[in-house]
Every structure is written in structure tokens, then in C-alpha cells.
Amino acid sequence: MTERQKLAPEIEAIWEARLSPEELARRVDAALAEKEEIERQIELIDWFLRRYPTAKDRLAYARRKYAEWTRPLVVR
């Protein structure tokens, strides 16, 4: 068995620290929320690739949006 790499004392303190049940729950909830956000982003990417399946389609979309975003604002 190989010996564990020595950590800096401040890092080892973090590694060895016990978490309260509340802190553990907070960290698990944060990780799950992040996972849900990642899954949502993947769904959006999948939709975009289905909607604009070719590079030509995606470039046309980007050009339309760029023209829209850079159009001068007309105040009436």
C-alpha cells in the first residue's frame, strides 16, 4: 500500500473537518441544484442542435441575432 501524500496543514484541516448535518445538507443541496442546472443547459443545447442541425443553420442564426442585437435603438 502506498503512503498518502502529505498535505499542507491548512488543507489537511479542511479535509479532516467534520461537517454538521446542516452543512452536509446545504452542500448536497447545492450540488444537486448545480446538477439540475447542468441538465437544463444540456437540454437547451440539445434543443438548439435539433433546431439548427447544420453549421450553416447555426451561422445564419448567429448572424440574425447579431444584426438584432447591434441594431440602433429607435426611441419613439
C-alpha positions as CSV (number, residue, x, y, z in Angstrom):
1,M,0.0,0.0,0.0
2,T,1.3,3.4,-0.9
3,E,1.6,6.2,1.6
4,R,-0.8,9.1,1.4
5,Q,0.7,12.3,0.0
6,K,1.4,14.9,2.8
7,L,-1.0,17.9,2.7
8,A,-0.3,21.4,3.9
9,P,-1.7,21.7,7.4
10,E,-4.5,24.1,6.5
11,I,-5.6,21.8,3.7
12,E,-5.5,18.7,5.9
13,A,-7.6,20.6,8.5
14,I,-10.3,21.2,5.8
15,W,-10.1,17.6,4.7
16,E,-10.3,16.1,8.2
17,A,-13.0,18.6,9.4
18,R,-16.4,17.0,10.4
19,L,-19.4,18.6,8.9
20,S,-22.6,19.3,10.8
21,P,-25.7,17.6,9.4
22,E,-26.9,21.1,8.4
23,E,-23.7,21.9,6.5
24,L,-23.8,18.5,4.8
25,A,-27.4,19.0,3.7
26,R,-26.5,22.5,2.4
27,R,-23.6,21.1,0.4
28,V,-25.7,18.2,-1.0
29,D,-28.5,20.6,-1.9
30,A,-26.0,22.9,-3.7
31,A,-24.5,20.0,-5.6
32,L,-28.0,18.8,-6.7
33,A,-29.0,22.3,-7.8
34,E,-25.8,22.6,-9.8
35,K,-26.6,19.2,-11.4
36,E,-30.1,20.3,-12.3
37,E,-28.7,23.5,-13.9
38,I,-26.2,21.4,-15.9
39,E,-29.0,19.1,-17.0
40,R,-31.1,22.2,-18.0
41,Q,-28.2,23.5,-20.1
42,I,-27.8,20.2,-21.8
43,E,-31.5,20.2,-22.7
44,L,-31.1,23.7,-24.2
45,I,-28.1,22.7,-26.2
46,D,-29.9,19.5,-27.5
47,W,-32.9,21.7,-28.5
48,F,-30.6,24.2,-30.3
49,L,-28.8,21.4,-32.2
50,R,-32.1,19.9,-33.3
51,R,-33.5,23.4,-34.3
52,Y,-30.3,24.3,-36.1
53,P,-28.8,21.0,-37.1
54,T,-26.1,22.2,-39.5
55,A,-23.2,24.7,-39.2
56,K,-24.9,26.8,-41.9
57,D,-28.1,26.9,-39.9
58,R,-26.3,27.9,-36.7
59,L,-24.3,30.6,-38.5
60,A,-27.5,32.1,-40.1
61,Y,-29.0,32.2,-36.6
62,A,-25.9,33.9,-35.2
63,R,-25.9,36.5,-38.0
64,R,-29.6,37.2,-37.4
65,K,-29.2,37.6,-33.7
66,Y,-26.0,39.7,-34.1
67,A,-27.9,42.1,-36.5
68,E,-30.8,42.2,-34.0
69,W,-28.5,43.0,-31.0
70,T,-26.5,45.6,-32.8
71,R,-29.4,47.4,-34.5
72,P,-29.6,51.0,-33.3
73,L,-32.3,51.6,-30.7
74,V,-35.1,53.8,-32.0
75,V,-36.9,55.8,-29.4
76,R,-40.4,56.9,-30.4
